[in-house]
């Protein structure tokens, strides 16, 4: 309680009295607030305003006694033996009252020094306490209207009444803040916050939900308290027992244990202390700044109530279409409401729920509004919304706009950029954002790690992603199954056996039971590089130890491994063994076999298997490439051109390897013009030609066609 006035002084003066230049002086200078106000006026090049006639507060009698009373300021503290009788509510009221009335005195009497102002305050406070001892603050104005005071003028009594009402309102808000603090720390709110955090709700959303839950509990508590008060009043009216009603009120006061924010309405001597008549120490200004900021965080201000014409303009803004220009209506809304930042945020919340397209447009406009006072968090939040919509260019535009304003990206900005670039497969920019995050000394969380690993995977650098995963493990962050599976898939598709085996083993050590998908990816890696021994060993382990039944995908990978080593007999033996166990090959297995037979130019056998594929569905594109190559090399021009037509219709799906195989097959079948046409399509798709292909095309154009006969022309 002792420092109550001091903790309010600097913040109040900065927000209500001092201009921007003077505000810096109030924060950093150890000079007293009275001198601050004079310095502030001189810094701005303005003279203090002269006192207004209507505010001629003091009578002539009191003005003559101010200098004498200046020596009595130190006597405002009560004697030590009376300290236990002081009233805390009264002390708080007087401390706040002194702060507010001091500003009025300084405004009316700018030429008076601090000692004189203190003396005026002492006279006012003593007179106010004297009137309160007679009958309460409510009767002060009435008593003055009936009889002119010899000490204080009627204008001053009116000012005292207004200031008193403002002080009581501030005390009521302060009590509500204290109640909010208590409910914010309640077990129910903590439990809900922990639950929300567990399901992925964090940051600003979690903070907003926390305040919402605490506010709901506060409103519920106030509702039940009002019911208790109503019940006591009814009981008192029905029974007429005033003593019982008073006892019930005392009991209720003991149960709630809350400080009642009302001025004591009583007669008799009031014991009090007047704090706040000395503000010369700079330490109280620093404490006031910290407490003021903490209170803003714990109990944020509420948006203004929108009524009348402003409500109509707000509705018009909400009803706008995405292609409309909201600037005129926003300008009118600003003029009517004079919004603070909390009002802008409330409007944006309504727009985001009702019209997401218009939300982005309005959010960008208000970033330049002085009343919004945009900071790094506001820019980052808008960038995050753009990132979730995959609007990379818009997010980067907001980033440029922020840097042009001189606002440096913070940790959250870098985190959003990592997620954005990883999601859009922009590996280089994702790396830059990730390194910027590290350079600020911030250790990434599992979300940032996951996004960056996915960026490496999608960018074709699974080894870098694995190193990042090892870094996670070194920091005690357990990688998710999703991270393991994506890395295993990336290694398998590129035929990296070592990486695939490491991921498979790491998942076992991490406690993930080997699934059929894990075995399928591992076998896919063996099939790419052509390691039939490892493929068969893992295939048997999957069947016999893990207990998974082989599917078409796993079997096709083992057959592909045999195909790389041209072990047709072992592949057929495996298929016969599986068929005895009830396995039926699918499109994937048949496609590998047809491709194998096509390379061996076993046309009849390939077409026989092709008929079985037709029963299960249409042949895949890879199989059409194999058929085109086989028919061309076998000299079956008509069938080769039919397969080529199917492939050319899906040329956007072909890779450089596919193009080269088709061209080499056409050249081998003496279809030179078709080969040159496909080569031109390959270049249009942006694939470079290998030296072998260039030499083959040049030789086909220069040498006789008979030199390229590599098989029978007809069957």
C-alpha positions, 0 to 999 in steps of 0.5 A: 500500500505504501508505494501505491501512489508512486507506482501509478504516477509516471504511467498516468502522467505519460498517458494523460498529460505529457506530449511525446517528447516530454514522455521520454523525460518523464521516464528517464529523468529523476526530477519531480513530476511537478518539474516534469510538467514544466520541462515538458512544456518548455521542450515543446516550445509551449507556455503553460496555460493560464488558469481558467476563471471557472476553476478559481478553486481556493478562497482568499483565506486559504491562499494566504495560508498555503505557504504556512501549510507547506511546513506542515506536510510532514505532519500528514502522517499519523502518530505511530500509536495510531497506525494500527487503526488506519483504514486501508481503503481510505488510504488507497482512496486518498492516495489516488485522490491526491494523484488526480487532484494534483494534476488539476492544481498544476494545470490551474496554478502552473507557476507554483512550486512543489511545496506550494502545491503540496500545501494545497493538497494537504488543505484539500485532503484535510477538508475532504476527510473532515466532511467525510467524518461528518457524513460521507463523500456523498453529502459534500456537494449538497453541503456546499450548495447550501452553505458557501465554504470559507476555505474551498470554493464551490467550483473546487467542491465540484471538482473534488466530487468529479475526481472522487467519482473517478477514483472510485471507478478506478478502484472498482477496476483495480479490484476486478483486475485482482479478481481476474488474477486470482481466477487466472491462477485457479486450478480449473483454468490451469487444467484447461490451459494444460489440456489446450497445450497438449492438443496443440493450442499455444501462443496468442490463442492460448492466452486469449482462451485463458483470459476467456475462461478466467472471465467466465469464472469471474462472471459466474462468481459475481452472478452467485454473489448477486444471488446471495445478496438478493437472498439476504435482502429478501430474508431481511425484508421478510423477517424484519430482523436487522441484526440477522441481516447484518450478521449474514452480510458479515458472514458473506464478507468473510467467505468472499474475503474481497475488498469492497470498493466503496468509500466508508460511509460512517461518522466519527474520527477517521485514521488515515495516511496520505501517501504521494506528496513526494515524487522526486525519487526516480525509482518510483517511476521505474517501478510504476512503468514495470507494474503498469506493463504487467497489469496490462498483460494480466488484465487487458483492456476491453474494446469500446462498446459500439453503438449508434451510427458507429454500429451501423458503419461496423455492420456495413464493413462486415457486409462488404464483399472481398472485391470492395474497397473498405477504406472509406468506411474505415475512415468513417469508423475511425472518426466515429469511434476513435479506436484503440488497438483493442478495438481494431483487433475486435473488428479483425476477429469479426472479419476473420470469422465472417469474411476471410477474404476481406480480413486480409485486405483490412488487416493490411490497411490498418498496419499503416494506421497510427491508432493501431500502432502495429508491432512485429507481432501484428506483421507476423500474425498476418504473415502466418495467416498468408502462410496457412493459405500458401500465399507466399508472395503476399507473406513476403510482401508483408515481410518487406513492408515490416522491414521498410518500417524499420521493424526487425523480424523476431523469433516468431517471424523466423518460425513462420518463415521456416514453416512457409518455405518448407510448405512451399518447397523453397529449401534455400529460403527455409535454410536462411530463415532457420539459420536466422532463428539459430543466430538469435540464440533460439533453440527450435522446437519440434514444430520448426524441426519437423518443417525444416526436415520436410523441407530437406526431404522435399528438396532432395537432401534427406541426409541433411534432414537426418543430421537435423533429426540427430540434432533433435535427439541430442537435445532430448526432443523425440522425433515423431513417427512422421519424421522417421517415415518421411526420411525412410521414404526419401532414402528408399525412393532414391535407392540409399540403402544405408540411409534406409537401413539407419531409419529402419533401425532407428525406428525400432530403437525408438519403440516403433514396431515395424509395420508393413509400410516400413518393410515396403519402403526398405524393400523399395530401396533394395529394389532400386539398387538391385540387392536381391540378397538383402531384399529376400532376407528382409522379405522373409523377416517381414513374413516370418518374424513380424507376421505381415502377409506380403502384399503386391508392393513388397513382392514387386520390390523383391522381383525388381531386385532380382531383375537388376541382377537378371536372376529370372529363375529365382524370381519365378521360384519366389512367385511360385512359393507365394502362390502356394501360400495364397498370394495373387500378384497384382499390377505392381508385380506384373509390371515389373515382370513385363518390363523384365521380359520386354528388355529380354524381347520376350514379346509373347511372354510379356503380352501374356502377362499384359493380359493379366494386368488388363483384368486388374486395371489399366497398365501404368505409364511405366509399363507403356514405356516398356512396351514401346521400347520392346515393340520398337526393338522387336521391329513391331512398328505398328504396336510401337507407335500405338504405345508411343501415342499413349506415352506422348499424351502423358509426356508431362509425367515423363522423366529424363530417364523415361525419355532416353529409354523411349528414344533409344528404343525408337532408334534401335527400331529404325524409327528415326523421325519419331525418335527425333520428335520425342527428343524435341519434346524432351528438350521442351520439357527442360530435360538435357540430353546425355552425351550417349543420346546425342551421339546416337541421334547423330549416328542415326541421321548420318548412317544407313538405316540398315545399320540400326537393325537390331531385331526381326522386323515382323513376327 
